[in-house]
Each structure stands twice: as structure tokens, then as C-alpha cells.
Amino acid sequence: MFLHSSTGAHLARIAARQAGVEVTLEVTIVDALVLARSAFHHSVNYRAVVAHGRATLLARAEDKQEILDALMDKVFPGRLGAVRAPTANELRQTAVLALPLLEVSAKVLTGPPEDEPEDLSRVLGRALARPRGTRRRGGGARSGPRYRASLLSAKQR
């Protein structure tokens, strides 16, 4: 895993002084808001990863350039051919830290809400609400700050 920042950022300065820095990196993707018949059973479907380790600075400009190019190509495929390469000064101002993935844990929560038996007769339906602007599996991106709820079928209740 690679992290990048300004060389003046606190994390980069500590890593430079101490030949690395202990970090914890956490990433969560919210797939859906899980709406139950009671507020108590509302939840979130998500995928999360936590990595612990010692991040060290990449010293060679060529290594930093390779990682930054890979990042640009991942986020904006084909963009590298349209922009100028960073100058030597810009590379000196950019810190790239390498975090070996030696201690990693992941957690996934999926599925519909679990309603209490006494709530099953309530007319209010259950739903999985996907935040707009997120990608659905097998679907395209949605935009906007609103949420769209898709009611579960009777078979899924």
C-alpha cells in the first residue's frame, strides 16, 4: 500500500526523522443503508479493511514517480499522456510512503435487516437504501446527495 502527501505533512516529517512511522490505515465502503421496521435494527452494509504496520518513505525519485504514475493511471486512465510530468522540485515536495501489507484484517456486513417477530406485522416495509453516487454491483454510478430506497421483495422479508 502506498500513501502520498506533502513532505511538510506531519506524517511525512515523522517518517523522515525516524526512518518510518507506525500507522493504522482504515478504509470503509458503505454499500447500503439497511432500514428495518424499528430504528433499533437499522444498520449499514459495508466492506472495511484495516492495515497496521511501519510506513517508510521512498527515497528515490524514480520509485516515487512510478508509484504516482500508477495512482494517476488508476484514478484517471490515460491521463498521463495528456499532462506534463512532475518537475524535480515537485517530486522533492511529494512524499510517498510504502506500507507493507503484513497485518491486515477485513470485515464485510451484508444482508437485509433482522426484524423482531412483533414488528413483522407493521405495514412499514424494510429497505436497502444505496447512497447516490455509489456504484451498485453490476450497475452504474449514481449522482446526487439523496438516497434511493429499494424495497425488499416479500421473499426477502
Secondary structure, DSSP 8 states (H G I E B T S, - for coil): -EEEEETTSHHHHHHHHHTSEEEEEEEEEEEEEEE-SSGGG-EEEEEEEEEEEEEEE---HHHHHHHHHHHHHHHSTTGGGGS----HHHHHTEEEEE---SEEEEEEE-S-----GGGTT-SS--EEEEETTSB-TTS-B--SS-EEEEE--GGG-
